[in-house]
Amino acid sequence: MAGVKANVLFFDRKPASEKPWTEKLWVYDLRTNMHFTLKTNPLRYEHLQDFIQCYNPENRFDRKETERFKAFTYDELMQRDKVSLDIFWLKDESLEDYESSGD
């Protein structure tokens, strides 16, 4: 059975505005090359420690990009096909294995 793919979004409640409130969208990729299962490799609190550190809830204006945590500007988001938020940039190692085994 295939794993569940999910995105978690955090929003600030703000009044409507003609100018978009969003200047940057921060995305943390915890799905690429991370294979969690209910029995053999369940998601645990320690798996989220890097996200918590990157998210930096104490000072969200002092966030830094990492391999798994990236910022996308409003203009970059608007240029995506159908403004899709299915964003990924890391190379999936399981796809590399599949491609190399077909030789």
Backbone torsions as a table, in degrees:
resi	resn	phi	psi	omega
1	MET	NA	134.4	-178.3
2	ALA	-72.7	149.2	178.3
3	GLY	-72.8	162.0	178.9
4	VAL	-85.9	131.8	175.7
5	LYS	-100.8	129.5	-178.0
6	ALA	-142.7	148.6	171.9
7	ASN	-117.6	142.9	176.2
8	VAL	-114.7	127.0	-178.9
9	LEU	-115.7	138.2	175.6
10	PHE	-113.5	130.4	179.1
11	PHE	-123.2	148.0	169.2
12	ASP	-98.5	134.8	178.8
13	ARG	-79.6	119.1	-179.0
14	LYS	-138.4	156.3	178.5
15	PRO	-69.4	158.0	178.4
16	ALA	-59.0	148.9	-178.3
17	SER	-149.8	144.6	176.3
18	GLU	-68.5	-37.0	176.3
19	LYS	-88.3	130.0	-179.5
20	PRO	-58.4	136.6	176.4
21	TRP	-70.4	-30.9	-175.1
22	THR	-74.9	119.4	173.5
23	GLU	-101.0	-36.9	179.7
24	LYS	-142.4	143.8	171.9
25	LEU	-113.6	123.5	178.1
26	TRP	-94.2	131.7	-178.7
27	VAL	-124.4	129.8	174.5
28	TYR	-111.4	123.0	-178.4
29	ASP	-96.0	102.4	176.9
30	LEU	-104.6	8.4	-176.5
31	ARG	-101.7	-35.5	-175.1
32	THR	-70.4	125.3	178.8
33	ASN	62.7	18.9	176.0
34	MET	-118.6	112.0	-173.2
35	HIS	-114.6	96.4	-179.3
36	PHE	-97.1	142.6	176.3
37	THR	-135.6	159.1	-180.0
38	LEU	-66.7	-36.2	-173.3
39	LYS	-96.7	-51.2	-170.9
40	THR	-94.1	-27.5	-179.1
41	ASN	-146.4	68.9	-178.7
42	PRO	-70.4	149.5	175.8
43	LEU	-64.6	128.7	-178.5
44	ARG	-124.4	163.3	-179.4
45	TYR	-52.9	-41.4	-178.0
46	GLU	-62.9	-25.4	176.3
47	HIS	-67.2	-21.6	-176.9
48	LEU	-95.6	-3.7	-177.0
49	GLN	-59.8	-42.1	179.3
50	ASP	-63.9	-41.4	177.4
51	PHE	-60.4	-45.9	-178.6
52	ILE	-59.8	-43.3	179.2
53	GLN	-65.2	-44.6	179.9
54	CYS	-65.8	-41.9	-179.0
55	TYR	-59.8	-33.4	174.2
56	ASN	50.3	63.4	-176.4
57	PRO	-61.8	-24.1	179.2
58	GLU	-69.2	-34.1	179.6
59	ASN	-149.1	83.8	-176.1
60	ARG	-66.9	-14.4	178.8
61	PHE	-85.6	-0.6	179.1
62	ASP	-116.2	34.0	179.3
63	ARG	-77.5	151.5	178.7
64	LYS	-126.6	141.6	176.2
65	GLU	-72.6	146.0	174.6
66	THR	-133.6	-174.5	177.9
67	GLU	-58.4	-38.5	-176.6
68	ARG	-101.2	-7.9	-174.2
69	PHE	-124.7	115.1	-176.1
70	LYS	-133.8	152.9	177.5
71	ALA	-106.9	142.3	176.7
72	PHE	-126.3	132.1	-178.9
73	THR	-75.5	162.9	177.2
74	TYR	-55.2	-45.7	-179.3
75	ASP	-62.8	-40.0	177.3
76	GLU	-62.3	-42.1	-179.7
77	LEU	-65.4	-41.2	-178.1
78	MET	-67.3	-23.7	179.7
79	GLN	-82.7	-10.8	-179.2
80	ARG	-71.4	149.0	179.2
81	ASP	-55.1	119.1	-179.4
82	LYS	55.3	26.0	-179.6
83	VAL	53.1	40.0	-178.3
84	SER	-63.4	136.2	174.9
85	LEU	-101.3	12.9	174.5
86	ASP	-81.7	83.1	-170.4
87	ILE	-106.8	130.5	174.2
88	PHE	-149.5	152.2	-178.6
89	TRP	-141.7	-16.5	179.3
90	LEU	-79.1	146.8	178.9
91	LYS	-80.6	128.0	-179.2
92	ASP	-79.8	112.1	-177.0
93	GLU	-63.3	-30.3	179.8
94	SER	-67.5	-30.5	176.2
95	LEU	-71.8	-36.4	176.3
96	GLU	-62.0	-44.3	178.7
97	ASP	-60.5	-41.8	-178.8
98	TYR	-65.8	-44.1	-179.4
99	GLU	-66.0	-39.0	-178.2
100	SER	-74.6	-23.3	-179.1
101	SER	-79.3	-9.2	-178.1
102	GLY	-86.5	5.7	-178.4
103	ASP	-74.2	NA	NA
